[in-house]
Amino acid sequence: MGFHGSRRIEFPIKRYGLRGGFSVLIVVAISTVLWSQDAVVEGTVTVLHHSTSETGNGDVVVSLTPLHPGGVSPGRLVRLAQKNKKFIPHVVAVTPGTEIEFPNQDLFFHNVFSIHQGKTFDLGLYESGAERKVKFTEPGISYIFCNIHPEMSAVVVVVRTRYFTLTGQEGNFQIDRVPPGRYKLEVWYEQASEAELAAQEQEVEVVSGANTLAKITLHSSDAPQEHLNKHGEPYYADKAKRQ
Protein backbone atom coordinates (compact mmCIF):
# COMPACT_ATOMS: atom_id res chain seq x y z
CA MET A 1 0.00 0.00 0.00
CA GLY A 2 1.21 3.50 -0.69
CA PHE A 3 1.23 6.76 1.18
CA HIS A 4 -1.23 9.44 0.11
CA GLY A 5 -0.26 12.99 -0.75
CA SER A 6 3.20 14.43 -1.28
CA ARG A 7 6.20 15.20 0.87
CA ARG A 8 8.25 18.42 0.82
CA ILE A 9 11.90 18.14 1.77
CA GLU A 10 13.94 21.30 2.32
CA PHE A 11 17.71 21.08 2.21
CA PRO A 12 20.15 23.48 3.91
CA ILE A 13 20.12 26.94 2.31
CA LYS A 14 23.04 28.15 0.24
CA ARG A 15 23.55 31.66 -1.17
CA TYR A 16 25.27 32.00 -4.48
CA GLY A 17 26.69 35.37 -5.58
CA LEU A 18 25.71 36.57 -9.04
CA ARG A 19 27.07 39.39 -11.19
CA GLY A 20 25.41 42.73 -10.47
CA GLY A 21 25.37 42.24 -6.74
CA PHE A 22 22.33 40.06 -6.72
CA SER A 23 22.08 36.89 -4.79
CA VAL A 24 19.62 34.14 -5.06
CA LEU A 25 18.22 31.88 -2.41
CA ILE A 26 18.07 28.30 -3.64
CA VAL A 27 15.73 25.93 -1.87
CA VAL A 28 15.60 22.42 -3.25
CA ALA A 29 12.16 20.88 -2.84
CA ILE A 30 11.34 17.32 -3.73
CA SER A 31 7.73 16.23 -3.96
CA THR A 32 7.42 12.47 -4.02
CA VAL A 33 4.22 10.51 -4.36
CA LEU A 34 4.92 7.00 -3.15
CA TRP A 35 2.49 4.60 -4.79
CA SER A 36 -0.30 6.90 -3.60
CA GLN A 37 -2.97 5.17 -5.64
CA ASP A 38 -1.53 1.68 -6.00
CA ALA A 39 -3.73 -1.27 -5.17
CA VAL A 40 -3.35 -4.71 -3.64
CA VAL A 41 -5.14 -7.55 -5.41
CA GLU A 42 -5.67 -10.75 -3.47
CA GLY A 43 -7.67 -13.92 -3.69
CA THR A 44 -7.76 -17.68 -3.31
CA VAL A 45 -7.48 -20.56 -5.77
CA THR A 46 -8.80 -24.01 -4.89
CA VAL A 47 -7.51 -27.00 -6.86
CA LEU A 48 -9.82 -30.01 -6.87
CA HIS A 49 -7.63 -33.08 -7.34
CA HIS A 50 -8.73 -36.19 -9.22
CA SER A 51 -6.48 -38.39 -7.07
CA THR A 52 -7.01 -38.72 -3.33
CA SER A 53 -3.23 -38.94 -2.88
CA GLU A 54 -2.70 -35.43 -4.28
CA THR A 55 -3.31 -32.30 -2.24
CA GLY A 56 -2.43 -28.64 -2.23
CA ASN A 57 -3.34 -25.50 -4.13
CA GLY A 58 0.14 -24.20 -4.91
CA ASP A 59 1.99 -23.37 -8.13
CA VAL A 60 -0.95 -21.64 -9.79
CA VAL A 61 0.23 -18.60 -11.77
CA VAL A 62 -2.12 -15.62 -11.44
CA SER A 63 -1.54 -12.59 -13.67
CA LEU A 64 -3.15 -9.22 -14.36
CA THR A 65 -2.42 -7.78 -17.81
CA PRO A 66 -3.43 -4.16 -18.52
CA LEU A 67 -5.95 -3.89 -21.34
CA HIS A 68 -3.58 -1.41 -22.97
CA PRO A 69 -0.19 -2.89 -22.03
CA GLY A 70 3.06 -1.10 -22.57
CA GLY A 71 6.57 -2.49 -22.54
CA VAL A 72 7.58 -4.85 -19.75
CA SER A 73 11.15 -4.89 -18.47
CA PRO A 74 13.03 -8.16 -17.86
CA GLY A 75 13.14 -9.31 -14.28
CA ARG A 76 16.17 -10.10 -12.18
CA LEU A 77 18.09 -13.34 -12.64
CA VAL A 78 16.06 -16.37 -11.47
CA ARG A 79 17.58 -19.64 -10.27
CA LEU A 80 16.03 -23.00 -11.15
CA ALA A 81 18.22 -25.50 -9.35
CA GLN A 82 18.71 -29.22 -9.92
CA LYS A 83 18.83 -30.93 -6.53
CA ASN A 84 18.08 -34.54 -5.53
CA LYS A 85 16.91 -35.26 -9.09
CA LYS A 86 14.34 -32.47 -8.90
CA PHE A 87 14.01 -28.97 -10.28
CA ILE A 88 13.55 -26.47 -7.46
CA PRO A 89 11.17 -24.68 -7.67
CA HIS A 90 8.90 -26.68 -9.94
CA VAL A 91 7.15 -23.64 -11.46
CA VAL A 92 8.70 -20.26 -12.22
CA ALA A 93 6.94 -17.20 -13.67
CA VAL A 94 8.95 -14.39 -15.31
CA THR A 95 8.59 -11.49 -17.74
CA PRO A 96 10.05 -11.61 -21.29
CA GLY A 97 13.80 -11.12 -21.47
CA THR A 98 14.48 -12.58 -18.02
CA GLU A 99 17.47 -14.90 -17.64
CA ILE A 100 17.12 -18.14 -15.70
CA GLU A 101 20.14 -19.88 -14.25
CA PHE A 102 20.19 -23.69 -14.01
CA PRO A 103 22.79 -24.68 -11.38
CA ASN A 104 23.59 -28.37 -10.93
CA GLN A 105 23.55 -28.96 -7.17
CA ASP A 106 23.62 -32.74 -7.46
CA LEU A 107 26.74 -34.91 -7.36
CA PHE A 108 26.18 -36.23 -10.88
CA PHE A 109 25.62 -34.93 -14.40
CA HIS A 110 22.43 -33.38 -15.73
CA ASN A 111 21.32 -32.36 -19.22
CA VAL A 112 18.61 -29.70 -19.06
CA PHE A 113 16.54 -29.21 -22.22
CA SER A 114 13.21 -28.01 -23.54
CA ILE A 115 11.67 -28.95 -26.89
CA HIS A 116 8.02 -28.78 -25.87
CA GLN A 117 6.33 -25.44 -26.70
CA GLY A 118 7.85 -22.19 -25.44
CA LYS A 119 11.62 -21.74 -25.46
CA THR A 120 13.63 -24.47 -27.19
CA PHE A 121 17.13 -25.18 -25.87
CA ASP A 122 19.58 -27.94 -24.94
CA LEU A 123 22.21 -27.15 -22.30
CA GLY A 124 24.12 -30.41 -22.82
CA LEU A 125 25.79 -32.45 -20.13
CA TYR A 126 27.30 -30.50 -17.24
CA GLU A 127 28.80 -31.59 -13.98
CA SER A 128 28.10 -30.99 -10.31
CA GLY A 129 28.70 -27.36 -9.32
CA ALA A 130 28.38 -26.05 -12.87
CA GLU A 131 25.57 -23.82 -14.10
CA ARG A 132 24.04 -22.68 -17.37
CA LYS A 133 21.83 -19.70 -18.25
CA VAL A 134 18.94 -19.26 -20.68
CA LYS A 135 17.14 -16.01 -21.60
CA PHE A 136 13.40 -16.47 -22.05
CA THR A 137 12.47 -13.84 -24.61
CA GLU A 138 8.91 -14.68 -25.64
CA PRO A 139 5.65 -15.11 -23.66
CA GLY A 140 4.47 -18.69 -23.35
CA ILE A 141 4.86 -21.96 -21.46
CA SER A 142 8.17 -23.85 -21.52
CA TYR A 143 8.36 -27.40 -20.17
CA ILE A 144 11.81 -28.20 -18.79
CA PHE A 145 13.27 -31.72 -18.49
CA CYS A 146 16.53 -33.57 -17.91
CA ASN A 147 17.68 -35.87 -20.71
CA ILE A 148 19.18 -38.31 -18.19
CA HIS A 149 16.49 -38.42 -15.50
CA PRO A 150 12.93 -38.59 -16.91
CA GLU A 151 11.38 -38.01 -13.48
CA MET A 152 12.71 -34.44 -13.47
CA SER A 153 10.43 -31.69 -14.79
CA ALA A 154 9.76 -27.99 -14.32
CA VAL A 155 7.73 -25.27 -16.03
CA VAL A 156 8.69 -21.70 -16.93
CA VAL A 157 5.71 -19.40 -17.51
CA VAL A 158 6.58 -16.17 -19.32
CA VAL A 159 3.86 -13.52 -18.90
CA ARG A 160 3.36 -10.16 -20.65
CA THR A 161 2.89 -8.22 -17.43
CA ARG A 162 4.78 -7.32 -14.27
CA TYR A 163 1.67 -7.92 -12.16
CA PHE A 164 1.74 -11.63 -11.38
CA THR A 165 2.38 -14.11 -8.61
CA LEU A 166 2.12 -17.80 -7.68
CA THR A 167 -0.24 -19.27 -5.13
CA GLY A 168 1.06 -20.85 -1.96
CA GLN A 169 0.05 -24.32 -0.84
CA GLU A 170 -3.09 -22.92 0.79
CA GLY A 171 -4.08 -21.34 -2.52
CA ASN A 172 -3.78 -17.73 -1.37
CA PHE A 173 -2.18 -15.07 -3.55
CA GLN A 174 -1.46 -11.35 -3.40
CA ILE A 175 -0.26 -8.95 -6.10
CA ASP A 176 1.07 -5.64 -4.76
CA ARG A 177 1.48 -2.17 -6.28
CA VAL A 178 -1.07 -2.57 -9.06
CA PRO A 179 -2.13 0.78 -10.58
CA PRO A 180 -5.92 1.24 -10.71
CA GLY A 181 -7.49 0.35 -14.04
CA ARG A 182 -8.92 -2.50 -16.08
CA TYR A 183 -6.99 -5.75 -16.45
CA LYS A 184 -7.33 -9.19 -17.96
CA LEU A 185 -7.16 -11.79 -15.21
CA GLU A 186 -5.55 -15.08 -16.25
CA VAL A 187 -4.59 -18.20 -14.32
CA TRP A 188 -2.39 -21.12 -15.30
CA TYR A 189 -2.02 -24.52 -13.67
CA GLU A 190 0.02 -27.37 -15.09
CA GLN A 191 -2.60 -30.09 -14.76
CA ALA A 192 -5.72 -28.08 -15.55
CA SER A 193 -7.22 -28.34 -19.02
CA GLU A 194 -6.70 -25.57 -21.56
CA ALA A 195 -10.47 -25.20 -21.84
CA GLU A 196 -10.86 -24.62 -18.12
CA LEU A 197 -7.99 -22.14 -18.01
CA ALA A 198 -9.49 -20.22 -20.94
CA ALA A 199 -12.84 -20.12 -19.16
CA GLN A 200 -11.22 -18.43 -16.16
CA GLU A 201 -10.08 -15.43 -18.21
CA GLN A 202 -12.02 -12.29 -17.39
CA GLU A 203 -11.75 -8.51 -17.21
CA VAL A 204 -11.51 -7.03 -13.74
CA GLU A 205 -11.59 -3.47 -12.46
CA VAL A 206 -8.83 -2.68 -9.96
CA VAL A 207 -9.44 0.29 -7.67
CA SER A 208 -7.16 2.05 -5.22
CA GLY A 209 -6.71 0.15 -1.97
CA ALA A 210 -7.53 -3.50 -1.31
CA ASN A 211 -9.20 -5.64 -3.98
CA THR A 212 -10.44 -9.17 -3.24
CA LEU A 213 -11.25 -11.30 -6.26
CA ALA A 214 -13.91 -13.98 -6.37
CA LYS A 215 -12.72 -17.44 -5.44
CA ILE A 216 -11.22 -19.42 -8.33
CA THR A 217 -11.69 -23.19 -8.64
CA LEU A 218 -9.60 -25.42 -10.90
CA HIS A 219 -9.64 -29.16 -11.56
CA SER A 220 -6.43 -31.19 -11.66
CA SER A 221 -6.12 -34.34 -13.74
CA ASP A 222 -3.22 -35.51 -11.52
CA ALA A 223 -2.11 -37.55 -14.52
CA PRO A 224 1.61 -38.32 -14.84
CA GLN A 225 3.32 -36.11 -17.40
CA GLU A 226 4.76 -38.46 -20.00
CA HIS A 227 7.44 -37.05 -22.31
CA LEU A 228 10.19 -38.11 -24.67
CA ASN A 229 13.89 -37.32 -24.43
CA LYS A 230 15.56 -34.48 -26.36
CA HIS A 231 15.87 -36.71 -29.42
CA GLY A 232 12.14 -37.37 -29.48
CA GLU A 233 12.63 -40.96 -28.34
CA PRO A 234 11.51 -42.89 -25.23
CA TYR A 235 13.84 -42.86 -22.23
CA TYR A 236 15.67 -46.06 -21.36
CA ALA A 237 13.37 -48.43 -19.53
CA ASP A 238 16.35 -49.88 -17.67
CA LYS A 239 17.43 -47.28 -15.13
CA ALA A 240 20.85 -48.93 -14.88
CA LYS A 241 21.62 -47.62 -18.38
CA ARG A 242 21.09 -44.02 -17.28
CA GLN A 243 23.73 -41.99 -15.48
N, C-alpha and C positions, 0 to 999 in steps of 0.2 A: 504494500500500500504506500501511497506517496503522501507528501506533505502538501497542504493547500497554501496558495498564496505565494509571495515572493519574499526574498531575504535581501536586505541592504547591508553591505559590508563596507565600512569606511576605513581606509588605511591611513597611516600617519601622514600629516600634511607636509608638503615640501613647497618652497617658494623658489621659482626659477626667474632670474633676472632676464629682461628682454631689452633690446635696444629702444631708446627713447624714454628710459626711466620707468617703464611700466613693469609691473610684476603680475604674475598670474597665480592664482591659487588653484592647485590641481587636487581634486578629490576623486579618487577612483572608487566607483560604485559598481558592484556586481549584483545583478538581480537574477537569481537562479530559481527556476521552478522545477522541483524534484518530483517527477512523476505525479504531478498534482491531480491528473485525471485518470491515471492508470487503474486498471481493474484487475481483480483476481477471479479466475474462472475455476470452479471446482465441481466435482461430481463423483459418481461411483459407477463402476462397471462390474456386473456379475456375469461370470462365465459358468454356464450349465454344462457339466461334463457328461459325456456319453458313458464313460467308464467309472465305476464306483471307486477304482483305485486312484483316480486322478482328482486332485483338488487344487484350489487356488485361483485367484483372479488377476495374477500378475502378468507382466509383459504385454499388455495391451497398449498400443501407441495411440494417443489421442492428440489430434492437431486442429488448430484453428487457422484457416487461410483467409486473409482479407479478400473481399470480393473484387477489389482492385489492387492486386499485389504489386509491390515494387521489387527491386532487387533484394536478394537475401545474401548476406555475407557468410563465408565459410565459418564453421565453428572451430574451436580449439582442437588440437590433436586428441583423438580418442584411442584408448587401448582396448584391444580384444585379445585377451591372453589365451594361450593353450596350456592347460594345467590339468593333470590327472585324466588325460584323454577327454577333456571337455573344453569348449570355448566358454570363457567367462568375461562378460555376461553373455547370455544366450541371445538376447535381442538388443540391438543398438539403433537409436534414431539420431540422424544428423541432417544438416542442411547441405545443399550441393557445394562441392569444392572442398569439403572437409576431408582431411587425411585420417586414416585409421592405421594404427600400428598393431602388428600381429607378433608379439613376443612369444618365443617358445620357452615356457617355464617347466617343461618336462625334461626327463633325463634321456630322451630318445628323439629321433628325428620326426618331423612333421612335414607335410606338403599341403599347404593351404591353397584352395582353388575355388573358383566359382564359374560355372558355365550355364547356370540356370537363371534366366531372366536377368534383369539389372546389369551390374558391372561384371564383365568377364575378365578373369585374370588367373594366372597360375604362378605361384611364388616359388615353386620347385622345392626340392628337399633342403631343409636347413636344420642345423644342430641345436642342441640345448644351449640356451643363453643368447642365441641369435634372434634377430627380429627383422621384419620386413614391413614396408609401408605401402598403402594403396590410397590414391585419392579418388573419392566417389563424386563424380562430376555431374551426374544426371539423376533427377528424381526417379524413384522406383524401388522395387524390392529385390535385394540380392541375397541368394541362399549360399551360405559358406560351408564348405566341407573340407575334410582332410582326405587326401588320396590314399593314405595308409590305413587310417582307422575309420571305417564307415559309420561307427556309432557317434562320431563327432559332427555336430552341426551348429550353425548360428545363422542369424538373419540380420542384415543391415537394411534399415528402412530410411530412405532419403526423402525428405519432405520439402515442399516449396515454401515453407514458412518458418519463422523463428519461434512461433508460439506453439510449442508441443511438449509432451511429456510422456512418461510411461507409468502405468498403474503399478502400485505395490501389490503384495500378495492378498491384501484385503480388498483390492479393487478400487481404492481411493486414488484420486489424482487432483493436482492443482497446478494451474498455469498462471504465473505471476506477470505483472507489468504488461498487461494487454491493453492497448489503447481502445477507447470506446469506438464502436462501429459495428458493421455487419460482417460476419465471417461464415465460411463454410466449415462445418464441423465434420470431421472424418475420424473413423477408428479403424485400426488394423489389428488383427489377431491371427497368428500363424495357422491355427487349426479351425478357424471359422470359414464358412463358404464365401466365395466372392459375391454371391447374390445377397447374402445376409449383410455383408460389409457395405455393399452398395446401398442397401435399404436403410442403413443407419445415417447416411449422408443427409445433412439438413442445414439450412441457413439459421443462424442464431444472431440475436442482437445482444451485444455486450455493452453494458452501461458502466459508468464510473462506480467504483466500490466493489462489493462482493456479488458474484454471480454464481448461482447454483443451478447446474443443468439437470434435466430430468434423468432419472436412472436409466442406464443402458444395459441391455441384456444380450449376451451372445451365446451361441451354442458351439461347443467344441466336439469335433469328431473323435479326438483322442486316438486317431489312427496313426500307426508308425509311419514315419516319413521315409519311404523307400527312394533310393537314388542310385545312379550309376557313378563310376569313377570318372576321372577327368578325360579319359579316352572314350567315354560313352559305353563302357563295358561293365558287366557285373564285377563286384569285388570278389576276391578269393573266398571261397566257402571255408577253406581250411585256414583257420587263424594262424597256424604255425608258419604259413608261408608269408605272413605279413610281418613287417618290422615292428 
